[in-house]
Amino acid sequence: MYNKITLLGNAQDAGRPQIGCIQKCCEDARQNPDLVRNPVSLGLHGEKFGIVEITKSITNQLGMVNNLDLSEIWLTHAHLGHIEGLGQLGRESLNSKNVKLRCSESVVDYVMQHPIWKKLVLRGNITFDKYFSDDIVPVKVPHRAKDFDTHALLFKGQNNNLLFLPDHDTWEETLELVGYDNPKEWFSSLDVDVVLLDGTFWNNNELKTRVQSRVPHPSVTETIDLIGNRKEKDPRIIFVHLNHTNPLHYPYSEEYQKLTSLGWEVGEEGMEFNL
């Protein structure tokens, strides 16, 4: 169904700069528009156009792809940054007609408990559809499952396969769930050519105003310790969903240079991937 994917955002849910943040990372982005980042989202191109995640920046993100008509939305989960753009489909804005919302049953239940989003369903702005297709396969992963579950999405193409995994708690839990000992072994089993991977934090000491252990994500340093240098047959691993504090936002940082010297990449808005 889809033959190309565009990366429409590379930041964690709140984007960059982040509301209330007066740290250098956000002040830099306020002063330099080139450092502003949208929350993570994908554009899906084919006979019709779809997106993965619907963020607060949906207006700008659709503008990046010439305001194509939106036919469907895939969600990995329902944390606010991945779903809050739904409100833009209502009467006050687009007033869409029957845009398909593809998500897990627990996310369906969560949407229907929300008074504003429930109205979108009742008014026909969105309609639920099955959470799988011949070409898009959800893969369950552990990620703060109190209110709903979380999935990675595997896109199968004629030429390339792509795995989108922007959020999970720990490699230990994820690998145990999928039944592999190492991320590369898991990626190989899925026959993926590209992995858009959770890179929220560079290390485990990044947040200064919150207890970072309460915001579980594998750090990039943990991940590269597991995957090492890129070898000839390894997929492209591209880190996305970067927190506003992540030094990987700066291409000339030591952290960015270390990551790329290993053969891995940092996601850039506008990147395109053929399937």
N, C-alpha and C positions, 0 to 999 in steps of 0.2 A: 504493500500500500504506500509506504513512504520510501523515497529513494535518497533523501538528503536530510541532514540535521544541522541546524544552526544553534550555536551557543549564544543565548540571548542575555545571559547574566552569569557572573562568576562569584558573587558575594554570598555570604550567609544571609539568612532571612531578612534582616533589617537593612541590608545594603550598606553602602559606604559613601559619604559619611553617615554615621548613625545618630539618631536623635539623642540629645543629651550628652553626647560625647565631646569633650573639649581636649582630648589627647591630641598629640601631634599628628597621628594617623588620620584623624578626621579633620583637623584644621588644615592639613595639607590638601585634602580633597575639597574642602570648601574654597580654598584659594586657587586650586588648579583643577579645572573641569576634567582634565585627562585622567585624574585619579579617582573620579566618581565611578562607582560600580553598582550595577543592578543586582538584585537577588537572583539566585540561580534559576534558570529556566531554559528550556529547549524549544526551538521551532521545528516542526515536523513537516517536510515538504513532499508532496506527491500529487495525486489527482485532486486531493483536497489539502487543506492546511490545518494542522493541529498544533497544540503546545503541550509541554510537560511542565506542570506547576503553573499557577496563575497568581502572580505576585502583585505587590502594590505598584510596581512599575509597568504593569501590563500595557498602558498606553504607549510609553516609550518603546517597549519591546516589540509591539506590533509595528510601530513605525520603522523599526530596523529592517523589517521584511516587507516594506511598502504597503502596510495596512491590509494584508491579505484577509479575506473573510475567514473567520474562525469556525471550524466545523466540530472540533472536539478537544477535550482537555483530559490529560492523564495526570493522576496524582500519585506521588510516592507515599504520602501520608498527609496529615491535616494540621501540622504545626502552622501557626498563623502566617509566617512568611511564605509558605508554599500554597496558600489558599485564599489569602485576604483579597486578592484581585477579583474574586467572584462577584463582589458588590458592584463592580463596574459593568456587569452584564444586566443589571436591573433597569427599571424604568427611568431612574434618574440619569442614566448614562446611555449605554449602547441599546438597551431594551432588546436583547438578542432573542432569537426564536429557536428553541429546541437544540441548543448546543449540547452535544453529548458530553456527559461527565463520567469518566471511566475511573473508578476507584474501588477499593476493597469494601466488603460488606460493613466492616466496622466504621469506615469513613463515611459510607452512606448514612449509617445511623447517626453519626456525629453531625453531619450536615443537616439532617432532618430535625435535630434537637436545637438547632440555631435558628432563632426567630426570623432573622433577615434572610439567611440562605435558604431556609425552608420556603419562603415566599417566592424565591426564584424558581423553585420547582413547581409550586402551585400555579404560578403565573405563566409557566411554559418557557421561561428564559433558558432553563437548562433541563435536561432529562437524563436520567441515569441509563448507562449502557454497560454491557459485560466488560469485565476487567481482564480481558485477554483477547488475543487475536492470533492468527497464524504467524504474524510477524513481530508481535510485541508480547513478551512473556514476563509477568511479575515474578520476582523472587523474594520471598519473605526474609527480612533481616531484623535483628534485635535493635530496637531504638525506642526507649521510654514508652512502653506500650500500655500506659494506664488507661487512656481513653480510646485508643485505636492502634492498629498495627502499622508497620512500615514495610515497604517493598523497594527493592531495586528493580529496574526495568531493563530487560534484555531485548534489544532491537536486532532482528534478523534480516539481513539484506541479501541481495544476489551476489554482491561482491565483498561486503564487509559486515561483521557483527559488532555491535557496540553495547557495552554495559554502562548504565547510569546508576551510580551508587553515591548520592550526595550526603546521606546520613546513615550512620550506624554507631553503636555504642562502643564496642571493643572488637578487636580482631579475634580475641579468644572466643567470645560468644558467637560471632558470626561464623568463624571457621568450624566451630563445633556444630552449629545448626546446619551448615551446608555439607559437612562431612569431609573436610579437607584440612591438611596440616599447615598449608602455606597459601597466601593469596595467589601466587603465580599458578599453583596447582589447580586452584578453583577456576581462575580465569582460563586456563588451558582446557579444563573440562567443558567450559561453555563455548569454546572455540571463538573467543572474542579477539578482535583486531584493535579495538580502542576501548579504554576504560576511563570514564569520567568519574573521578574518585573523590570521596570525602577528604578535603584538605583543610577543614575548619581552622584548626590551630597548628602552628608550627611546632610548639612543644607544650608541655604540661604546666608551664609556669607563665602563661601568656596573659591571663586575665588578672588585672590588678584590683578591680572593684567587686569581683564576685568570686565565690568558691568554685574553681574550675571543675572539680570533681562532680559537681552537680549539673554540669553541662557535658555529659560524656560523649566524646568523639575520639577515635584514634588520632594521635598527633601525626603530623607528617614525618617527624623524626622516627617515631615508632614504625611507621609504614616502610620507610626506606631502609630501616634496619632489617626488616623482614624480606624485602624484595631485592636489596642490593643494587648492583649495576644492571642496566638494561643489556640483555644479550640479544643476539641476532633474531631469534624466533619469538622474543617476548612481544606482547602487545604494546602499543603506545599507552602509557598511563599518564593521564592529565588531571592535575589536582584542581578541584572546583569547590564551591561553597566556602570560600575563604572568609573568615571573620575579619571585621574591619581592622583588628589589631595585628593581623598576620603579616609578617615582613615580606612574604612572597608577593604582595602587591607592588613592591619596589623591584624592578628588574635588575637594578645594580646592587641590591643588597647581598651580603655574604650568603644568606640563606637561599636566595634565588640562584645564585651562582653554584652553590653546592648541589642543589637539586638537579639543575640542568646538566652539570658536569657528570652526573650519574646516568644521564640519558633520558630522564623523565621531564615532564612539561608542566607548565602552569597554564590554566585555561585563560583565554582572552576572548572578550565579547566579540562576536562576529565570526569566530572560527566555524568552519564548515566541514562536515564529515559525510562522505558519500557512502551509501549502504549498498 
